[in-house]
Amino acid sequence: MQIVKNVQCSGYSFRVVIIGGKELEIYKDLKQLDIIPILISKRSKYGLVWMLASVARNFIFFRPEISLASGQYATILGMLSGHMLRVRRRIFIRHHSNFHTKNRMWFGRLADLTANYLSTEIVAVSEVVKEVLLKSERVDPSKVILIHNGIDTEKFTGTGILKEKPSFTKNSEIVVGVVSRMTGWKGIQHTVDAFVMLLSRFPNAHLNLVGAPSDSYGLIKDKLEGLDSSAYTITSWNPDIFGFLQKLDIFVHVPIGSQDEAFGLVYIESLASGVSCIFTISGVLHELPNPEEYAEIVPYEDSLSIFNAMVKILDSSAPKMESLPQDWLQQYSLESMGKRYMQLLIGVS
């Protein structure tokens, strides 16, 4: 939304096309800005031709000089339409890293290679994504621009100082939180296993999972089934992640591979909030010097290490982590991100 706000303020003429319906949060946010987006119904990959015709028709009517796509469907449709209709600059934001290659998804892999070829510029949201584009997919380096995703750092001003450790006892009501789509590579199943172990020491602990159900949802539910229902909460979405993080004693984000997380906004949001964190190294965390100074870093797919890190955090005698450097945080502000996109799109900051 920050990109749209900045372009709106610039006075340049633009249109927004959404692949989806009015129930999407982005549609509601655009309406708040008095922008009525063009909606194209999302279909399966087998309905790609129909969606492509709809996108191309809008390109013909509007005749843009620049197209910017974000999201996998929008990217392939936008790059194909833009190339066919000779849009001068065809840009897309690459939000995923090695997902299609690692999981041998031939259609996704083909879509990635096609979009890479048809684009004139590609925005990599992190160094991990940039490395995948350059080394794994052999994209021309002159095409790739690094622009980090941004968070509303104004919310976190003055909150990045780690909270003082309370004295936890066996009967303390400890809250462990996760914010992540429930897919296998996010590693939530390992956090759940660690939480089950934690309950043997802290029976009043509570696990709060926020994230849309996906391929590992059934596995996660099975692991939680033996627990009392009061020991955990699962919600698909929370509109106030900052408020959610402020109520936690421990936050856990443990993707199962070094490049599995393309960016990981929750790394930055949780560190900035001051909550005690347990992480594996993936996504943007590669760009934080000495991350072990600010969070407990554990090996990939290691439930026991996650449990041990939880116990360490809850031990009031253990040394406290460092607070996140504010100068590092500011490079991920919405303001900084918005300026970079304005430079990319229209050459002004």
TAKAUR-V140285 format. One line per field, one symbol per residue. ss: DSSP state (2 for helix, 1 for strand, 0 for the rest). psi: psi as a letter, one per 40 degrees, with the letter a starting at -180 (. if undefined). A space follows every 10 residues. Layout:
BEGIN
ss=???
psi=???
END
This chain:
BEGIN
ss=0222222222 0000001110 0000222222 2200000111 0000222222 2222222222 2200011111 0222222222 2222000011 1111000022 2200022222 2222222200 1111002222 2222220000 2221110000 1022220000 0000000000 0000111110 0102220222 2222222220 0000011111 0010002222 2222000022 2111100000 2222220001 1110000000 0000222222 2220011110 0022222000 2220011000 0022222222 2222000000 0000022222 0012222222 222222000
psi=dddddddddd eihiihhhga aeeidddddd ddefhhihhh hhiideeddd dddddddddd ddgidhhhih iddddddddd ddddefhdhh hihheibedd ddefgddddd dddddddeid ihhheidddd ddddddefih dedhhhhiii igeddeheee hhiihihhid eighhhihhi igideeeddd dddddddddd dgeeihhhhh ihiadedddd dddedeihee eihhidiheg ddddddeidh hhhgieided hdcgdddddd ddeeihihii hibeddehhf deeeihhiii fgdddddddd dddeheeiii iiihhddddd efiddddddd dddddeei.
END
